[in-house]
Amino acid sequence: MLSRVADSLFWMSRYLERGEHTARVLSVQLYLMLERGAGSDERHWERVRKSLGLEAGKQTAEELATSIVTSIVAARENARQVREQISSEMWEQLNRLFHAVKRADPAGDARDFLRAIQDGAHLFQGITDSTMTHGEGWQFIQAGRYLERAIALSTLVSVHFREFYPEVAAEVEPLEWIGLLQSCTAFEAYCKAYTADLRPDRIAEFLVLNGVFPHSIRFSADALATSLKEIGREAAGRPASQVERIAGRMQATLAFGQMDEIMSGGLQGYLDTVRRQCVQVYGAVYQTYVTYPVEAALGA
């Protein structure tokens, strides 16, 4: 596969995942803001900004919505560059989502806008899995999605626990922990695993180490490692061992983690390590499949 094609598929998927994640977090936070009442807006939006990994500066719901539109536009542009590599159904769905966000009324109901983003992104992912051959291109799409998800979840969980745990955990409204779970589409799944007992250590364990929940960090790391292994198998002649080794190291960090040890040693430091490993994976993917020297492509 050409490096430009791999790059566009990878970033198309990352941008779409980023837009959907931002829409979901913002939707939950708008609801929480109504429940909290007046007086907490400035600190509230500062925390939302940090949890989404955005640059410093004043952020409001309107500005965050703009960042969602930017992500969808970037995803569509990357898809346009590799139009021949994706299915017609994928292009049509992403195009519909693109035009929907461009036509959105700034004065309209923000909840409807955010729901449309989430539904559109989920539909695109389903169409992708159903209509595209699960070969190298599809694997790059998967790798982009789960790398972005691992970074986003690590940042979200880290910021929330830095704000609310451990010093003030006993004083935190249950609504804040519910909000974190809902921001990861995890509230119902968590309740099925632990009932409605909102213990911070169990919430951290579920969102970080659960191996079968799609929006946990460990699930994302496992899926990322699997996709990169398949890419390495199909990309004959490329030195994929470094990519797989780095992804495997991150996978092992999460597979063998014990939450009591993680919490006692510092959840922030642990999640910082995961994010550093994500950056290393990204760098290795680019060196191996996108910006590799000509000699490597020629088998020299």
N, C-alpha and C positions, 0 to 999 in steps of 0.2 A: 504494500500500500504506500502511495506517495506520502511524503512527510506533511505536505500542506493539507492533504485530505484528513490524515490522522489528527492533525492540529485542529482543524475546523470542527470535526465531529466531537473531539474531546471538549473543546470550549463551548460548542453549542449546548452540550449536555450540562456543563458546569454553570453556564449562565442561566439556563432554564431552572436548574435546581436552586440556584441562588435566588431567582425571582420568586419561586414558589415558597422557599423557606422564609424569605422576608415578608411575603404576604401573610403567611400563617402566623408568624410572630407578631406582626403588626395587628392582625385581626384579634388575636388573644389579648394583646395589650390595650387595645381600644376598649374592649369589654371590661378589663380590670380597672381602667381609668374611671369608667362610669361607676363601678362598684366602690372605688376608694373615695370618690367625691373630690371636691376642690381642695387645692392647697398642696398638691404633690406633683404637679405637672413637670416642673423643671427637672427635679431629680429623677422622675419617672422616665422622661425622654432621654436623659443622659445615660441611664442604665440600658435602655433599649438600643441606643446608638452603640454602646460598647458591646452589647450582646450580639450585635450584627456585624461587628468588626469594622464599623465605619470610621472615617476620619474624624478628628476632633472638630467640634463646632456645634452650634445650636442646631438641633434636629427637631422637626415637628412631624406630625403624621403626613402632612402634604409633601414634605421633602423626602420622606421615606418612600412615599408612593412614587415619586419621581425616580428614585433609584430602582424600583421594581420595573418601571417602564424601560429604563435604560438597559436592564438585564434582558428583558424580552426582545428589545430591538437588537441587542448584540447577539442573542441566540439565533434570531431569524437571519441576520446578516451572515453568520457562520454557516447556517444551513443553506443559504442561497449560493454560497461559494462551492458547495459540494452537492448541489441539487441532484446530480446524476447518481450519487451514492446512496441516497435515502429513498424511501418509497414515496409514491405520489400522495398516499394518505397522510404520511408524516408531514410532508410539505404543506398540504392543505390545512391540516390542523394547526401547525405553527403559524401559518399565514393568517388563519382566522383569529388566533390569539393576538397576533401582532396588530391586526386592524381593530380588534376589540379594545385594546389598551390605548391605541392612538385616538379612538373615537370617544373614549370615556369622558364623561362630563365632570370636570373638577368640582362642581357644586352638587353632584349627585351623592347617593348613599355610598359611603366608603366601604361598608360591609359587603355590598353587592359587588363592587369592584374587586375587592380582595378575594371573595369567594370565586369569582370568575377566573382569576389568575390561578388559584389552586386547582379548580376543576379542569381548566384548560391544560395545565401542566400534567396533571394525573392522566388525562385522556391521551396526551401526546406520548407519555411513557407506555401506556397500554398499547397504543397503536404501534409504537416502535417494536415492542416485544412480539406483536402479532403479525406484523407485515414485513419485517426486515430479516434477512438471513442472519443467523447468529454466528457470523464469522468475525473477521478481524475488525471491521468497521463497527459492528455492534458492540464488540468488546471495548473499543475505545470510548463509545458512548457510556457504557457501564462504568468504566474506570473514571471518567469525568464526573459522573453523577455521584459515585460513592466517595471519591476524594473530596469533592466539595461538601458532601454531607458530613463526613468525618470532621472536617475543619469547622464547619458551621456549628455542629453539635458540641464540639469541644469548647468553642468560644462561648456559646450560650450557657452551658452548664457551669463553666468556670466563673463567668461574670455573676451568675445567680448565687452560687455558693459563696463567692467572695463578699457579696452584699448581705447575705442572710444567714451565714453559718461560719463558725459555731457560736460566736459571742451572743447573737440575738435570736438564735434558732427557736428558743422557747417562746419568744415574744412575737414571732412572725405569724401573721394571719394565715390560716390554711389556704386562703385564696391564692397566696403567692406561690405555694408549692403546686397547687392545682394548675395555676397559670403556666408554670414551667413544664409540667407534664403535657398540658394541652398544646404548648408551643412545639412539642415533639410528637404530636399526635399519639400520645402515650397514656392518657389518663385512663381510658377504659381497659387497655391491656395491663396497665399497672394494677388496677383494682382486681382484675381476674387473677393476677399472680399473688398479690399481697393483701387483698381486700382494700378497704378505704383507709387503712392505717397509714397516714402520711408522715412517715419517718424519713428524715433527710438522708440517712445512710442507705435506706432501702431504695429511695428515689435515685440516688447516685448510682447504686449498684445496677438498677434496672436500665438507666439511660447510658451507662458507660460499659458495663460488662455483659449484658444480656446477649446471648449468641443467636437468638431466634426472632428478636423484634427488629423490624426493618429500619427503625429510626434510633437504634442504639449505635454507639461508636464502635463497639466490637463487631456488630453485624456489618457495618460499613467497611471496616478494615478487612474482614474476611472476604466480602464481595470484591473489594478492590484487588486483593491479592490473587483471587481466583481469575479475575479478568486479565490481570497482567501476566499471569502464568500462561493463559490461553493465547494472548498476543505473542508472547515469546515463542510459543510452540509453532505459531503460524508464520512469524516473521523470520524465516530461515536465513541464517547468515548474520543476523544481528546479535551482538553480545548482550543478551537479555539477563544474564545471571545477576548483574549488579542491581537491576531493577527489582528482580524477584527477591534478592537477599534483603534489600532495604524494606520492601513491603512485608516480607516475612518477619522481619524484626519487629515492625509495628504490630503485626498480627499477634506475635508471641507476647508482646508487652500487655496486650489486652486479654489474650487467652489464659494467661497464667496469673493475672492480677487477682488479688484477694482484697475485697473492699475494706475490711478492718485494717489491714496493713496500709492500704492507700490513704484512708482517712487519717490514720495516726501519723503517716509520713508527710501528709499534705496533698490534698486533692488538686490544688492549683499547680503544684510542681509536676504532678503526674500528667495532668492535661497539657501543660506546657510541653512536656516531652512528646506527647502524642502529636501535638501540632508541629513540633520541629521535625518529627519523623514524616509527617505529611508533606512538609516542604522538601525534605530530602527525596521522597518518592517522586514528587513533581519534577525536581531537578534531574533525577535519573531517567525518568520517562522522556524528558526533552532531549537529554544528551544522547539517548539511545535511539529514539524514533523520530525526532523532529530536526534537531540541529547537529546530527552526526556528520563526521567528515566524509567527503566523497570516497576516500579510500575504504571506509567501512562498508559503504554500499556496494563497492566493486569487489569486496572480499579480499582486499589487499592485506 
